[in-house]
Amino acid sequence: VDEGMLDAPTASPALRRLVAEEVAWARTFFDRGSPLVDAAPAALRPAIRLFVGGGRAVADAIERAGCDTLARRPVVGAWSKAKLAAAAWWATLIPARRDHAASGSRGSSREGDRG
């Protein structure tokens, strides 16, 4: 692959192969890093989940385009973005609900507050 190939209206087979390799490389990092999300501070987890989910969504869009990023820009649609954001937000609630249920708490978490 040479720089001149980037001026073409569509990607050559060689460029498509290179893009496919780069997408696969990026996916390995998303896959290897995903388990670390839960080790991050709770305040950062939604942003990290969005980053990982968004990266995977972009990789999917590139693959759907046949790894030809020259003919048209791969796009993650608004609906997909909304689903990613909702999933990241929802994932923050699940541990909180488990922690809440495990503690047996039914009201305020402050000691002495019986209201």
C-alpha positions in Angstrom: 0.0 0.0 0.0 1.3 3.4 -0.9 0.1 6.9 -0.2 -1.2 7.4 -3.7 -3.8 4.7 -3.1 -5.5 7.0 -0.6 -6.4 9.5 -3.4 -8.4 6.8 -5.3 -12.2 7.0 -5.2 -12.4 3.4 -3.8 -10.0 1.3 -1.9 -7.8 -1.2 -3.7 -7.8 -4.9 -2.6 -4.5 -4.3 -0.9 -5.8 -1.3 1.0 -8.9 -3.2 2.0 -6.7 -6.0 3.4 -4.7 -3.5 5.3 -7.8 -1.8 6.8 -9.2 -5.3 7.7 -5.9 -6.1 9.5 -6.1 -2.8 11.4 -9.7 -3.4 12.4 -8.8 -6.9 13.6 -5.9 -5.4 15.6 -8.1 -2.8 17.2 -10.7 -5.4 18.1 -8.1 -7.4 20.0 -7.4 -4.4 22.2 -11.1 -3.8 22.8 -11.6 -7.4 23.7 -8.5 -7.6 25.9 -9.4 -4.3 27.7 -13.1 -4.9 28.2 -12.6 -6.9 31.5 -10.7 -4.0 32.9 -13.8 -1.7 32.8 -15.0 -3.1 36.1 -11.6 -2.4 37.7 -11.9 1.3 36.9 -13.4 3.8 39.3 -17.2 3.7 39.1 -17.4 7.3 37.8 -15.3 6.4 34.7 -17.0 3.1 33.8 -19.7 4.6 31.6 -17.2 6.6 29.5 -15.0 3.6 29.1 -17.9 1.4 28.2 -18.9 4.0 25.6 -15.4 4.1 24.2 -15.2 0.3 23.9 -18.7 0.0 22.5 -18.2 2.9 20.1 -14.9 1.5 18.9 -16.5 -1.9 18.2 -19.4 -0.2 16.4 -17.0 1.7 14.2 -15.1 -1.5 13.4 -18.5 -3.1 12.5 -19.3 -0.2 10.2 -15.9 -0.5 8.5 -16.4 -4.2 7.9 -20.0 -3.7 6.6 -18.5 -1.3 4.1 -16.1 -4.0 2.9 -13.2 -2.2 4.5 -13.5 0.5 1.8 -13.2 3.7 3.8 -12.5 5.7 0.7 -15.8 5.2 -1.2 -17.9 6.4 1.8 -17.3 7.1 5.4 -18.3 4.3 7.7 -21.0 5.7 10.1 -22.4 4.6 13.4 -26.1 5.7 13.2 -27.9 7.8 15.8 -30.0 4.8 16.9 -26.8 2.7 17.5 -25.2 5.6 19.4 -28.3 5.8 21.6 -28.2 2.1 22.3 -24.5 2.3 23.2 -25.2 5.2 25.6 -28.2 3.4 27.2 -26.2 0.2 27.6 -23.3 2.1 29.3 -25.8 3.9 31.6 -27.8 0.7 32.4 -24.6 -1.2 33.2 -23.9 1.4 36.0 -27.3 0.6 37.6 -26.9 -3.2 37.7 -24.0 -3.3 40.2 -25.8 -0.6 42.3 -28.9 -2.7 42.5 -27.0 -5.8 43.4 -25.1 -3.9 46.1 -28.4 -2.4 47.4 -30.0 -5.8 47.5 -27.0 -7.4 49.2 -27.0 -4.8 51.9 -30.6 -5.4 52.7 -31.2 -1.6 52.7 -34.6 -0.4 52.0 -34.3 3.3 52.5 -31.7 5.9 53.0 -28.2 4.6 53.5 -27.4 7.1 56.2 -27.2 5.7 59.7 -29.9 6.8 62.0 -32.2 7.8 59.2 -35.4 5.7 59.6 -37.5 7.9 57.3 
